[in-house]
Amino acid sequence: MHQSLRQSDSRPASIRRRHLLAGFVGAYTATLVPWALAQPATDDRHSAFLALSAIIAGRQSLDTGMADRIFKALSDEHAGFPDAAVALLKLIEDRKIDPMQLQKTLDDEKSPLAPMPRQIATAWFLGVIGSGAKAYVIAYEHALNAQFVADVLKPPTYAYGPYGSWTRKPL
Protein backbone atom coordinates (compact mmCIF):
# COMPACT_ATOMS: atom_id res chain seq x y z
CA MET A 1 0.00 0.00 0.00
CA HIS A 2 1.26 3.50 -0.70
CA GLN A 3 3.01 4.99 2.36
CA SER A 4 1.04 8.28 2.34
CA LEU A 5 -2.28 6.41 2.39
CA ARG A 6 -1.17 4.26 5.31
CA GLN A 7 -0.16 7.32 7.35
CA SER A 8 -3.40 9.24 6.68
CA ASP A 9 -5.65 6.52 8.12
CA SER A 10 -4.73 4.90 11.41
CA ARG A 11 -7.28 2.05 11.07
CA PRO A 12 -5.88 -1.37 10.14
CA ALA A 13 -6.19 -2.34 6.48
CA SER A 14 -8.66 -5.16 7.26
CA ILE A 15 -11.14 -2.71 8.81
CA ARG A 16 -10.82 -0.33 5.85
CA ARG A 17 -11.43 -3.26 3.49
CA ARG A 18 -14.53 -4.27 5.47
CA HIS A 19 -15.90 -0.74 5.29
CA LEU A 20 -15.20 -0.58 1.58
CA LEU A 21 -16.82 -3.96 1.00
CA ALA A 22 -19.87 -2.97 3.09
CA GLY A 23 -20.16 0.19 0.99
CA PHE A 24 -20.08 -1.80 -2.25
CA VAL A 25 -22.67 -4.27 -0.96
CA GLY A 26 -24.92 -1.45 0.21
CA ALA A 27 -24.63 0.33 -3.13
CA TYR A 28 -25.41 -2.89 -5.01
CA THR A 29 -28.46 -3.62 -2.87
CA ALA A 30 -29.64 -0.03 -3.24
CA THR A 31 -29.57 -0.39 -7.03
CA LEU A 32 -32.14 -3.18 -6.79
CA VAL A 33 -34.53 -1.58 -4.32
CA PRO A 34 -35.54 1.56 -6.30
CA TRP A 35 -36.53 -0.54 -9.31
CA ALA A 36 -38.69 -2.75 -7.14
CA LEU A 37 -40.28 0.23 -5.44
CA ALA A 38 -41.06 1.77 -8.83
CA GLN A 39 -43.37 -1.16 -9.54
CA PRO A 40 -47.01 -0.63 -8.52
CA ALA A 41 -47.65 -1.62 -4.93
CA THR A 42 -50.83 -1.59 -2.90
CA ASP A 43 -49.20 -0.74 0.46
CA ASP A 44 -45.91 -0.67 2.36
CA ARG A 45 -45.96 -4.42 2.97
CA HIS A 46 -46.47 -5.12 -0.73
CA SER A 47 -43.66 -2.65 -1.55
CA ALA A 48 -41.36 -4.48 0.86
CA PHE A 49 -42.23 -7.77 -0.82
CA LEU A 50 -41.43 -6.32 -4.27
CA ALA A 51 -38.09 -5.01 -3.04
CA LEU A 52 -37.24 -8.37 -1.40
CA SER A 53 -38.23 -10.17 -4.59
CA ALA A 54 -35.91 -7.99 -6.66
CA ILE A 55 -33.04 -8.57 -4.21
CA ILE A 56 -33.58 -12.33 -3.92
CA ALA A 57 -34.25 -12.93 -7.61
CA GLY A 58 -31.43 -10.60 -8.64
CA ARG A 59 -33.67 -8.92 -11.19
CA GLN A 60 -34.54 -5.25 -11.37
CA SER A 61 -37.93 -5.83 -12.96
CA LEU A 62 -40.40 -8.59 -12.23
CA ASP A 63 -43.84 -9.43 -13.64
CA THR A 64 -46.35 -7.43 -11.57
CA GLY A 65 -49.21 -9.89 -12.10
CA MET A 66 -47.10 -12.75 -10.87
CA ALA A 67 -45.82 -10.60 -7.99
CA ASP A 68 -49.41 -9.98 -6.90
CA ARG A 69 -50.24 -13.71 -7.08
CA ILE A 70 -47.11 -14.70 -5.16
CA PHE A 71 -47.67 -12.04 -2.48
CA LYS A 72 -51.29 -13.10 -1.99
CA ALA A 73 -50.43 -16.81 -1.93
CA LEU A 74 -47.55 -16.39 0.55
CA SER A 75 -49.70 -14.10 2.71
CA ASP A 76 -52.50 -16.68 2.72
CA GLU A 77 -50.04 -19.48 3.49
CA HIS A 78 -48.24 -17.63 6.32
CA ALA A 79 -50.35 -15.19 8.36
CA GLY A 80 -47.40 -12.99 9.38
CA PHE A 81 -45.76 -12.93 5.95
CA PRO A 82 -46.52 -9.28 5.02
CA ASP A 83 -45.15 -7.89 8.28
CA ALA A 84 -42.17 -10.26 8.15
CA ALA A 85 -41.39 -8.96 4.64
CA VAL A 86 -41.17 -5.43 6.03
CA ALA A 87 -38.95 -6.63 8.90
CA LEU A 88 -36.62 -8.55 6.57
CA LEU A 89 -36.20 -5.62 4.19
CA LYS A 90 -35.46 -3.33 7.13
CA LEU A 91 -32.87 -5.82 8.42
CA ILE A 92 -31.18 -5.98 4.99
CA GLU A 93 -31.11 -2.19 4.67
CA ASP A 94 -30.01 -1.50 8.26
CA ARG A 95 -27.21 -4.06 8.28
CA LYS A 96 -26.34 -3.75 4.57
CA ILE A 97 -26.43 -7.54 4.18
CA ASP A 98 -24.95 -8.83 0.93
CA PRO A 99 -27.75 -10.56 -1.03
CA MET A 100 -25.40 -13.48 -1.68
CA GLN A 101 -24.90 -13.91 2.09
CA LEU A 102 -28.49 -13.23 3.15
CA GLN A 103 -29.62 -16.84 3.65
CA LYS A 104 -26.40 -17.87 5.39
CA THR A 105 -26.61 -14.86 7.70
CA LEU A 106 -30.21 -15.59 8.66
CA ASP A 107 -29.50 -19.31 9.13
CA ASP A 108 -26.37 -18.67 11.24
CA GLU A 109 -28.32 -16.32 13.49
CA LYS A 110 -31.27 -18.75 13.68
CA SER A 111 -33.48 -15.83 12.72
CA PRO A 112 -37.24 -16.36 12.62
CA LEU A 113 -37.04 -14.64 9.21
CA ALA A 114 -34.75 -17.39 7.80
CA PRO A 115 -37.50 -19.27 5.88
CA MET A 116 -38.60 -16.16 3.95
CA PRO A 117 -35.86 -15.92 1.30
CA ARG A 118 -36.34 -19.62 0.46
CA GLN A 119 -40.11 -19.20 0.22
CA ILE A 120 -39.80 -16.15 -2.01
CA ALA A 121 -37.13 -17.76 -4.21
CA THR A 122 -39.14 -20.99 -4.56
CA ALA A 123 -42.23 -19.02 -5.54
CA TRP A 124 -40.42 -16.92 -8.15
CA PHE A 125 -38.07 -19.53 -9.60
CA LEU A 126 -40.24 -22.64 -9.44
CA GLY A 127 -43.71 -21.11 -9.26
CA VAL A 128 -44.54 -23.26 -6.22
CA ILE A 129 -46.04 -22.15 -2.91
CA GLY A 130 -45.78 -24.41 0.13
CA SER A 131 -44.28 -27.87 0.32
CA GLY A 132 -45.27 -31.50 0.53
CA ALA A 133 -48.97 -32.31 0.33
CA LYS A 134 -49.84 -28.60 0.76
CA ALA A 135 -47.74 -27.43 -2.20
CA TYR A 136 -49.48 -25.87 -5.16
CA VAL A 137 -48.33 -24.31 -8.41
CA ILE A 138 -49.08 -20.68 -9.22
CA ALA A 139 -46.78 -20.39 -12.24
CA TYR A 140 -45.21 -22.85 -14.63
CA GLU A 141 -43.98 -21.41 -17.90
CA HIS A 142 -43.91 -17.94 -16.30
CA ALA A 143 -41.72 -18.99 -13.37
CA LEU A 144 -38.21 -17.51 -13.57
CA ASN A 145 -36.50 -20.87 -14.10
CA ALA A 146 -38.42 -21.20 -17.38
CA GLN A 147 -37.98 -17.54 -18.30
CA PHE A 148 -34.19 -17.71 -18.11
CA VAL A 149 -34.08 -20.29 -20.90
CA ALA A 150 -37.30 -19.39 -22.75
CA ASP A 151 -35.43 -18.21 -25.86
CA VAL A 152 -34.15 -21.77 -26.41
CA LEU A 153 -36.10 -24.22 -24.26
CA LYS A 154 -39.74 -24.65 -23.36
CA PRO A 155 -40.92 -26.27 -20.12
CA PRO A 156 -41.60 -29.97 -20.70
CA THR A 157 -45.17 -31.19 -20.59
CA TYR A 158 -46.95 -34.44 -21.14
CA ALA A 159 -49.85 -32.73 -22.86
CA TYR A 160 -50.45 -33.57 -26.48
CA GLY A 161 -50.47 -30.71 -28.91
CA PRO A 162 -48.35 -27.62 -29.37
CA TYR A 163 -46.49 -25.96 -26.52
CA GLY A 164 -48.88 -24.24 -24.12
CA SER A 165 -52.00 -25.89 -25.54
CA TRP A 166 -52.73 -27.42 -22.14
CA THR A 167 -53.39 -23.95 -20.74
CA ARG A 168 -56.55 -23.49 -22.84
CA LYS A 169 -59.83 -25.16 -22.01
CA PRO A 170 -60.53 -28.09 -24.32
CA LEU A 171 -63.07 -27.52 -27.05
ZADO-1210 file (C-alpha; in nm, 4 decimals, padded with zeros to 6 digits):
<atoms>
<atom x="00.0000" y="00.0000" z="00.0000" code="MET" pos="1"/>
<atom x="00.1255" y="00.3499" z="-00.0700" code="HIS" pos="2"/>
<atom x="00.3005" y="00.4990" z="00.2357" code="GLN" pos="3"/>
<atom x="00.1037" y="00.8284" z="00.2342" code="SER" pos="4"/>
<atom x="-00.2275" y="00.6411" z="00.2386" code="LEU" pos="5"/>
<atom x="-00.1171" y="00.4262" z="00.5308" code="ARG" pos="6"/>
<atom x="-00.0161" y="00.7320" z="00.7351" code="GLN" pos="7"/>
<atom x="-00.3397" y="00.9240" z="00.6684" code="SER" pos="8"/>
<atom x="-00.5648" y="00.6523" z="00.8123" code="ASP" pos="9"/>
<atom x="-00.4729" y="00.4898" z="01.1415" code="SER" pos="10"/>
<atom x="-00.7275" y="00.2048" z="01.1074" code="ARG" pos="11"/>
<atom x="-00.5885" y="-00.1365" z="01.0138" code="PRO" pos="12"/>
<atom x="-00.6191" y="-00.2345" z="00.6485" code="ALA" pos="13"/>
<atom x="-00.8657" y="-00.5158" z="00.7264" code="SER" pos="14"/>
<atom x="-01.1139" y="-00.2713" z="00.8813" code="ILE" pos="15"/>
<atom x="-01.0816" y="-00.0335" z="00.5851" code="ARG" pos="16"/>
<atom x="-01.1435" y="-00.3264" z="00.3487" code="ARG" pos="17"/>
<atom x="-01.4531" y="-00.4274" z="00.5466" code="ARG" pos="18"/>
<atom x="-01.5904" y="-00.0739" z="00.5294" code="HIS" pos="19"/>
<atom x="-01.5201" y="-00.0575" z="00.1579" code="LEU" pos="20"/>
<atom x="-01.6819" y="-00.3964" z="00.1001" code="LEU" pos="21"/>
<atom x="-01.9866" y="-00.2966" z="00.3089" code="ALA" pos="22"/>
<atom x="-02.0162" y="00.0189" z="00.0995" code="GLY" pos="23"/>
<atom x="-02.0085" y="-00.1800" z="-00.2247" code="PHE" pos="24"/>
<atom x="-02.2672" y="-00.4271" z="-00.0958" code="VAL" pos="25"/>
<atom x="-02.4922" y="-00.1452" z="00.0205" code="GLY" pos="26"/>
<atom x="-02.4625" y="00.0330" z="-00.3128" code="ALA" pos="27"/>
<atom x="-02.5406" y="-00.2894" z="-00.5014" code="TYR" pos="28"/>
<atom x="-02.8459" y="-00.3618" z="-00.2866" code="THR" pos="29"/>
<atom x="-02.9639" y="-00.0029" z="-00.3237" code="ALA" pos="30"/>
<atom x="-02.9571" y="-00.0394" z="-00.7032" code="THR" pos="31"/>
<atom x="-03.2143" y="-00.3185" z="-00.6786" code="LEU" pos="32"/>
<atom x="-03.4534" y="-00.1583" z="-00.4321" code="VAL" pos="33"/>
<atom x="-03.5537" y="00.1560" z="-00.6304" code="PRO" pos="34"/>
<atom x="-03.6530" y="-00.0541" z="-00.9307" code="TRP" pos="35"/>
<atom x="-03.8686" y="-00.2753" z="-00.7138" code="ALA" pos="36"/>
<atom x="-04.0278" y="00.0231" z="-00.5436" code="LEU" pos="37"/>
<atom x="-04.1061" y="00.1767" z="-00.8831" code="ALA" pos="38"/>
<atom x="-04.3373" y="-00.1160" z="-00.9537" code="GLN" pos="39"/>
<atom x="-04.7006" y="-00.0628" z="-00.8525" code="PRO" pos="40"/>
<atom x="-04.7648" y="-00.1616" z="-00.4925" code="ALA" pos="41"/>
<atom x="-05.0828" y="-00.1593" z="-00.2905" code="THR" pos="42"/>
<atom x="-04.9200" y="-00.0743" z="00.0457" code="ASP" pos="43"/>
<atom x="-04.5907" y="-00.0673" z="00.2364" code="ASP" pos="44"/>
<atom x="-04.5957" y="-00.4421" z="00.2965" code="ARG" pos="45"/>
<atom x="-04.6472" y="-00.5120" z="-00.0731" code="HIS" pos="46"/>
<atom x="-04.3664" y="-00.2655" z="-00.1549" code="SER" pos="47"/>
<atom x="-04.1358" y="-00.4479" z="00.0857" code="ALA" pos="48"/>
<atom x="-04.2228" y="-00.7771" z="-00.0821" code="PHE" pos="49"/>
<atom x="-04.1434" y="-00.6323" z="-00.4275" code="LEU" pos="50"/>
<atom x="-03.8087" y="-00.5014" z="-00.3037" code="ALA" pos="51"/>
<atom x="-03.7244" y="-00.8368" z="-00.1401" code="LEU" pos="52"/>
<atom x="-03.8235" y="-01.0173" z="-00.4585" code="SER" pos="53"/>
<atom x="-03.5908" y="-00.7994" z="-00.6659" code="ALA" pos="54"/>
<atom x="-03.3044" y="-00.8568" z="-00.4211" code="ILE" pos="55"/>
<atom x="-03.3575" y="-01.2332" z="-00.3922" code="ILE" pos="56"/>
<atom x="-03.4252" y="-01.2930" z="-00.7610" code="ALA" pos="57"/>
<atom x="-03.1431" y="-01.0602" z="-00.8642" code="GLY" pos="58"/>
<atom x="-03.3674" y="-00.8916" z="-01.1187" code="ARG" pos="59"/>
<atom x="-03.4536" y="-00.5252" z="-01.1374" code="GLN" pos="60"/>
<atom x="-03.7930" y="-00.5827" z="-01.2956" code="SER" pos="61"/>
<atom x="-04.0405" y="-00.8594" z="-01.2230" code="LEU" pos="62"/>
<atom x="-04.3835" y="-00.9429" z="-01.3637" code="ASP" pos="63"/>
<atom x="-04.6350" y="-00.7427" z="-01.1573" code="THR" pos="64"/>
<atom x="-04.9211" y="-00.9888" z="-01.2103" code="GLY" pos="65"/>
<atom x="-04.7095" y="-01.2754" z="-01.0868" code="MET" pos="66"/>
<atom x="-04.5820" y="-01.0599" z="-00.7991" code="ALA" pos="67"/>
<atom x="-04.9408" y="-00.9981" z="-00.6895" code="ASP" pos="68"/>
<atom x="-05.0240" y="-01.3711" z="-00.7076" code="ARG" pos="69"/>
<atom x="-04.7109" y="-01.4701" z="-00.5160" code="ILE" pos="70"/>
<atom x="-04.7670" y="-01.2044" z="-00.2485" code="PHE" pos="71"/>
<atom x="-05.1287" y="-01.3102" z="-00.1991" code="LYS" pos="72"/>
<atom x="-05.0427" y="-01.6809" z="-00.1926" code="ALA" pos="73"/>
<atom x="-04.7551" y="-01.6392" z="00.0548" code="LEU" pos="74"/>
<atom x="-04.9702" y="-01.4096" z="00.2708" code="SER" pos="75"/>
<atom x="-05.2505" y="-01.6684" z="00.2719" code="ASP" pos="76"/>
<atom x="-05.0040" y="-01.9478" z="00.3486" code="GLU" pos="77"/>
<atom x="-04.8242" y="-01.7632" z="00.6318" code="HIS" pos="78"/>
<atom x="-05.0350" y="-01.5191" z="00.8359" code="ALA" pos="79"/>
<atom x="-04.7404" y="-01.2992" z="00.9382" code="GLY" pos="80"/>
<atom x="-04.5756" y="-01.2930" z="00.5955" code="PHE" pos="81"/>
<atom x="-04.6524" y="-00.9281" z="00.5016" code="PRO" pos="82"/>
<atom x="-04.5145" y="-00.7888" z="00.8279" code="ASP" pos="83"/>
<atom x="-04.2172" y="-01.0263" z="00.8149" code="ALA" pos="84"/>
<atom x="-04.1387" y="-00.8960" z="00.4639" code="ALA" pos="85"/>
<atom x="-04.1169" y="-00.5425" z="00.6033" code="VAL" pos="86"/>
<atom x="-03.8952" y="-00.6627" z="00.8899" code="ALA" pos="87"/>
<atom x="-03.6624" y="-00.8552" z="00.6569" code="LEU" pos="88"/>
<atom x="-03.6204" y="-00.5625" z="00.4192" code="LEU" pos="89"/>
<atom x="-03.5456" y="-00.3328" z="00.7134" code="LYS" pos="90"/>
<atom x="-03.2870" y="-00.5815" z="00.8418" code="LEU" pos="91"/>
<atom x="-03.1180" y="-00.5976" z="00.4992" code="ILE" pos="92"/>
<atom x="-03.1109" y="-00.2188" z="00.4674" code="GLU" pos="93"/>
<atom x="-03.0013" y="-00.1498" z="00.8263" code="ASP" pos="94"/>
<atom x="-02.7211" y="-00.4055" z="00.8279" code="ARG" pos="95"/>
<atom x="-02.6343" y="-00.3754" z="00.4568" code="LYS" pos="96"/>
<atom x="-02.6429" y="-00.7543" z="00.4178" code="ILE" pos="97"/>
<atom x="-02.4947" y="-00.8829" z="00.0927" code="ASP" pos="98"/>
<atom x="-02.7749" y="-01.0556" z="-00.1029" code="PRO" pos="99"/>
<atom x="-02.5396" y="-01.3481" z="-00.1682" code="MET" pos="100"/>
<atom x="-02.4900" y="-01.3912" z="00.2087" code="GLN" pos="101"/>
<atom x="-02.8491" y="-01.3234" z="00.3154" code="LEU" pos="102"/>
<atom x="-02.9616" y="-01.6839" z="00.3648" code="GLN" pos="103"/>
<atom x="-02.6404" y="-01.7867" z="00.5391" code="LYS" pos="104"/>
<atom x="-02.6608" y="-01.4855" z="00.7701" code="THR" pos="105"/>
<atom x="-03.0213" y="-01.5593" z="00.8662" code="LEU" pos="106"/>
<atom x="-02.9498" y="-01.9311" z="00.9135" code="ASP" pos="107"/>
<atom x="-02.6369" y="-01.8674" z="01.1235" code="ASP" pos="108"/>
<atom x="-02.8318" y="-01.6316" z="01.3486" code="GLU" pos="109"/>
<atom x="-03.1267" y="-01.8751" z="01.3683" code="LYS" pos="110"/>
<atom x="-03.3477" y="-01.5834" z="01.2725" code="SER" pos="111"/>
<atom x="-03.7242" y="-01.6357" z="01.2617" code="PRO" pos="112"/>
<atom x="-03.7035" y="-01.4643" z="00.9210" code="LEU" pos="113"/>
<atom x="-03.4754" y="-01.7385" z="00.7796" code="ALA" pos="114"/>
<atom x="-03.7501" y="-01.9271" z="00.5879" code="PRO" pos="115"/>
<atom x="-03.8596" y="-01.6157" z="00.3954" code="MET" pos="116"/>
<atom x="-03.5858" y="-01.5918" z="00.1299" code="PRO" pos="117"/>
<atom x="-03.6337" y="-01.9616" z="00.0460" code="ARG" pos="118"/>
<atom x="-04.0115" y="-01.9198" z="00.0219" code="GLN" pos="119"/>
<atom x="-03.9798" y="-01.6149" z="-00.2008" code="ILE" pos="120"/>
<atom x="-03.7131" y="-01.7757" z="-00.4213" code="ALA" pos="121"/>
<atom x="-03.9140" y="-02.0985" z="-00.4564" code="THR" pos="122"/>
<atom x="-04.2230" y="-01.9020" z="-00.5537" code="ALA" pos="123"/>
<atom x="-04.0421" y="-01.6916" z="-00.8155" code="TRP" pos="124"/>
<atom x="-03.8067" y="-01.9526" z="-00.9598" code="PHE" pos="125"/>
<atom x="-04.0243" y="-02.2644" z="-00.9439" code="LEU" pos="126"/>
<atom x="-04.3710" y="-02.1111" z="-00.9262" code="GLY" pos="127"/>
<atom x="-04.4542" y="-02.3259" z="-00.6217" code="VAL" pos="128"/>
<atom x="-04.6036" y="-02.2146" z="-00.2907" code="ILE" pos="129"/>
<atom x="-04.5778" y="-02.4406" z="00.0132" code="GLY" pos="130"/>
<atom x="-04.4276" y="-02.7868" z="00.0319" code="SER" pos="131"/>
<atom x="-04.5270" y="-03.1498" z="00.0535" code="GLY" pos="132"/>
<atom x="-04.8968" y="-03.2310" z="00.0330" code="ALA" pos="133"/>
<atom x="-04.9842" y="-02.8604" z="00.0758" code="LYS" pos="134"/>
<atom x="-04.7736" y="-02.7429" z="-00.2199" code="ALA" pos="135"/>
<atom x="-04.9482" y="-02.5866" z="-00.5160" code="TYR" pos="136"/>
<atom x="-04.8331" y="-02.4312" z="-00.8411" code="VAL" pos="137"/>
<atom x="-04.9081" y="-02.0682" z="-00.9220" code="ILE" pos="138"/>
<atom x="-04.6782" y="-02.0390" z="-01.2240" code="ALA" pos="139"/>
<atom x="-04.5211" y="-02.2846" z="-01.4632" code="TYR" pos="140"/>
<atom x="-04.3984" y="-02.1411" z="-01.7897" code="GLU" pos="141"/>
<atom x="-04.3907" y="-01.7942" z="-01.6300" code="HIS" pos="142"/>
<atom x="-04.1716" y="-01.8985" z="-01.3373" code="ALA" pos="143"/>
<atom x="-03.8210" y="-01.7511" z="-01.3568" code="LEU" pos="144"/>
<atom x="-03.6504" y="-02.0873" z="-01.4096" code="ASN" pos="145"/>
<atom x="-03.8421" y="-02.1204" z="-01.7376" code="ALA" pos="146"/>
<atom x="-03.7985" y="-01.7538" z="-01.8303" code="GLN" pos="147"/>
<atom x="-03.4191" y="-01.7713" z="-01.8108" code="PHE" pos="148"/>
<atom x="-03.4079" y="-02.0293" z="-02.0901" code="VAL" pos="149"/>
<atom x="-03.7298" y="-01.9389" z="-02.2749" code="ALA" pos="150"/>
<atom x="-03.5431" y="-01.8215" z="-02.5858" code="ASP" pos="151"/>
<atom x="-03.4150" y="-02.1769" z="-02.6413" code="VAL" pos="152"/>
<atom x="-03.6098" y="-02.4215" z="-02.4256" code="LEU" pos="153"/>
<atom x="-03.9737" y="-02.4647" z="-02.3356" code="LYS" pos="154"/>
<atom x="-04.0922" y="-02.6270" z="-02.0121" code="PRO" pos="155"/>
<atom x="-04.1605" y="-02.9966" z="-02.0702" code="PRO" pos="156"/>
<atom x="-04.5173" y="-03.1191" z="-02.0589" code="THR" pos="157"/>
<atom x="-04.6951" y="-03.4440" z="-02.1137" code="TYR" pos="158"/>
<atom x="-04.9855" y="-03.2725" z="-02.2864" code="ALA" pos="159"/>
<atom x="-05.0453" y="-03.3573" z="-02.6476" code="TYR" pos="160"/>
<atom x="-05.0470" y="-03.0715" z="-02.8912" code="GLY" pos="161"/>
<atom x="-04.8347" y="-02.7624" z="-02.9365" code="PRO" pos="162"/>
<atom x="-04.6493" y="-02.5961" z="-02.6516" code="TYR" pos="163"/>
<atom x="-04.8884" y="-02.4241" z="-02.4117" code="GLY" pos="164"/>
<atom x="-05.1999" y="-02.5889" z="-02.5543" code="SER" pos="165"/>
<atom x="-05.2726" y="-02.7416" z="-02.2143" code="TRP" pos="166"/>
<atom x="-05.3395" y="-02.3955" z="-02.0739" code="THR" pos="167"/>
<atom x="-05.6554" y="-02.3494" z="-02.2843" code="ARG" pos="168"/>
<atom x="-05.9834" y="-02.5157" z="-02.2010" code="LYS" pos="169"/>
<atom x="-06.0527" y="-02.8089" z="-02.4322" code="PRO" pos="170"/>
<atom x="-06.3067" y="-02.7523" z="-02.7053" code="LEU" pos="171"/>
</atoms>
